[in-house]
Amino acid sequence: MGVVLITGANRGIGLELARQMAARGRKVIGTARRPEEAAELQKVAKVIALDVADEASVEGMAREVGDEAVDVLFNNAGVSSKSPKLEVCTKEELTRVLAINSIGPVLVTKALLGNVRKGERKLVVNVTSQLGSIARNEGGSYGYRASKAALNMFTSCMAKEHKDVTFIAMHPGWVQTDMGGKNAPLKVEESVSSMLLALERVGTADSGSFLNFDGTTIPW
Ligand SMILES: NC(=O)c1ccc[n+]([C@@H]2O[C@H](COP(=O)([O-])OP(=O)(O)OC[C@H]3O[C@@H](n4cnc5c(N)ncnc54)[C@H](OP(=O)(O)O)[C@@H]3O)[C@@H](O)[C@H]2O)c1
């Protein structure tokens, strides 16, 4: 059985994914920008350094993974944006958010595609947001919304190109993490257990889908 690899696994949804996968007896590789500070993750996973916005770091991570089979790749690492309205958008801020939330998952997936092909599930989960839905757009959050809309399109492109791998864009719900805040309705445990249940039902026919944490479809 191959490993489950989770980016941004030192806290939040990524850490809970690592915990629940390890509890199921899965071998987990979790990435963190600073592995030496990822004490909780160290308890349940092998930790590899990764900054998804840094190409050299992505290459270094892939070298460390080596030829290990990856059953499931969770592109989970992400940031919120500081661009609530047009007047405050800057090139620097928009570029930062897109580099981490959209381009990072592309670089990581490209670097690990061979490993995913060796896995049994051959599943890549891009942790997106319903804020990336153009159909449901209510405005605001320019950088974050655009970064997740771009991630959704990258997911669709990958699914069209590589039919032997299942690519899913999945919204985890509004979750109580540093990003989601205390007012979020979902506990991180609930979000992750629901996502994992929904992902058990996913196969190649679903590749290129934009799914909610409960497995229902979100309009593009
Ligand atoms: N929470 C929600 O309500 C919610 C809703 C929809 C979608 N999401 C998505 O779910 C995913 C996880 O969110 P979360 O709520 O768990 O957020 P979080 O608690 O803020 O954790 C974010 C994780 O991403 C990592 N990260 C940030 N920038 C990175 C970079 N350049 N390279 C590698 N790792 C990086 C962080 O590492 P550091 O500790 O080093 O910063 C951390 O491990 C994100 O993609 C987010 O957009 C969350």
The ligand as an SDF file (V2000), in Angstrom:
LIG
                    3D

 48 52  0  0  0  0  0  0  0  0999 V2000
  -10.8880   26.6860    7.0690 N   0  0  0  0  0  0  0  0  0  0  0  0
  -11.8390   26.9080    6.1820 C   0  0  0  0  0  0  0  0  0  0  0  0
  -12.9580   27.3170    6.5260 O   0  0  0  0  0  0  0  0  0  0  0  0
  -11.5740   26.6320    4.7230 C   0  0  0  0  0  0  0  0  0  0  0  0
  -12.6520   26.8050    3.8310 C   0  0  0  0  0  0  0  0  0  0  0  0
  -12.4370   26.5290    2.4790 C   0  0  0  0  0  0  0  0  0  0  0  0
  -11.2050   26.0910    2.0450 C   0  0  0  0  0  0  0  0  0  0  0  0
  -10.1730   25.9410    2.9300 N   0  0  0  0  0  0  0  0  0  0  0  0
   -8.8960   25.4900    2.3900 C   0  0  0  0  0  0  0  0  0  0  0  0
   -8.4240   24.3970    3.1540 O   0  0  0  0  0  0  0  0  0  0  0  0
   -6.9840   24.3530    3.1310 C   0  0  0  0  0  0  0  0  0  0  0  0
   -6.4610   24.2600    4.5580 C   0  0  0  0  0  0  0  0  0  0  0  0
   -6.9510   25.3930    5.2540 O   0  0  0  0  0  0  0  0  0  0  0  0
   -6.9130   25.5160    6.8610 P   0  0  0  0  0  0  0  0  0  0  0  0
   -8.2100   26.0780    7.2640 O   0  0  0  0  0  0  0  0  0  0  0  0
   -6.4040   24.2750    7.4720 O   0  0  0  0  0  0  0  0  0  0  0  0
   -5.8230   26.6950    6.9910 O   0  0  0  0  0  0  0  0  0  0  0  0
   -4.7160   26.9730    8.1030 P   0  0  0  0  0  0  0  0  0  0  0  0
   -5.1490   26.4460    9.4200 O   0  0  0  0  0  0  0  0  0  0  0  0
   -4.4020   28.4140    7.9590 O   0  0  0  0  0  0  0  0  0  0  0  0
   -3.4650   26.0780    7.5890 O   0  0  0  0  0  0  0  0  0  0  0  0
   -2.8700   26.3770    6.3630 C   0  0  0  0  0  0  0  0  0  0  0  0
   -1.7360   25.4090    6.1120 C   0  0  0  0  0  0  0  0  0  0  0  0
   -1.1360   25.7410    4.8390 O   0  0  0  0  0  0  0  0  0  0  0  0
    0.2680   25.9230    5.0570 C   0  0  0  0  0  0  0  0  0  0  0  0
    0.8730   26.8580    4.1140 N   0  0  0  0  0  0  0  0  0  0  0  0
    0.6120   28.1770    3.9440 C   0  0  0  0  0  0  0  0  0  0  0  0
    1.4310   28.6990    3.0050 N   0  0  0  0  0  0  0  0  0  0  0  0
    2.2270   27.6840    2.5710 C   0  0  0  0  0  0  0  0  0  0  0  0
    3.2650   27.5710    1.6260 C   0  0  0  0  0  0  0  0  0  0  0  0
    3.6900   28.6250    0.9040 N   0  0  0  0  0  0  0  0  0  0  0  0
    3.8510   26.3610    1.4390 N   0  0  0  0  0  0  0  0  0  0  0  0
    3.4500   25.2900    2.1530 C   0  0  0  0  0  0  0  0  0  0  0  0
    2.4950   25.3250    3.0890 N   0  0  0  0  0  0  0  0  0  0  0  0
    1.8750   26.5130    3.2850 C   0  0  0  0  0  0  0  0  0  0  0  0
    0.3770   26.4240    6.4870 C   0  0  0  0  0  0  0  0  0  0  0  0
    1.7060   26.2690    6.9430 O   0  0  0  0  0  0  0  0  0  0  0  0
    2.3860   27.3360    7.9980 P   0  0  0  0  0  0  0  0  0  0  0  0
    1.9700   26.8790    9.3680 O   0  0  0  0  0  0  0  0  0  0  0  0
    3.8420   27.2110    7.7300 O   0  0  0  0  0  0  0  0  0  0  0  0
    1.8300   28.6930    7.6720 O   0  0  0  0  0  0  0  0  0  0  0  0
   -0.6180   25.5030    7.1610 C   0  0  0  0  0  0  0  0  0  0  0  0
   -0.0660   24.2350    7.3830 O   0  0  0  0  0  0  0  0  0  0  0  0
   -6.5450   25.6270    2.4030 C   0  0  0  0  0  0  0  0  0  0  0  0
   -6.2500   25.3300    1.0500 O   0  0  0  0  0  0  0  0  0  0  0  0
   -7.7890   26.5120    2.4800 C   0  0  0  0  0  0  0  0  0  0  0  0
   -7.8480   27.4530    1.4220 O   0  0  0  0  0  0  0  0  0  0  0  0
  -10.3380   26.2030    4.2520 C   0  0  0  0  0  0  0  0  0  0  0  0
  1  2  1  0
  2  3  2  0
  2  4  1  0
  4  5  1  0
  4 48  2  0
  5  6  2  0
  6  7  1  0
  7  8  2  0
  8  9  1  0
  8 48  1  0
  9 10  1  0
  9 46  1  0
 10 11  1  0
 11 12  1  0
 11 44  1  0
 12 13  1  0
 13 14  1  0
 14 15  2  0
 14 16  1  0
 14 17  1  0
 17 18  1  0
 18 19  2  0
 18 20  1  0
 18 21  1  0
 21 22  1  0
 22 23  1  0
 23 24  1  0
 23 42  1  0
 24 25  1  0
 25 26  1  0
 25 36  1  0
 26 27  1  0
 26 35  1  0
 27 28  2  0
 28 29  1  0
 29 30  1  0
 29 35  2  0
 30 31  1  0
 30 32  2  0
 32 33  1  0
 33 34  2  0
 34 35  1  0
 36 37  1  0
 36 42  1  0
 37 38  1  0
 38 39  2  0
 38 40  1  0
 38 41  1  0
 42 43  1  0
 44 45  1  0
 44 46  1  0
 46 47  1  0
M  CHG  2   8   1  16  -1
M  END
$$$$
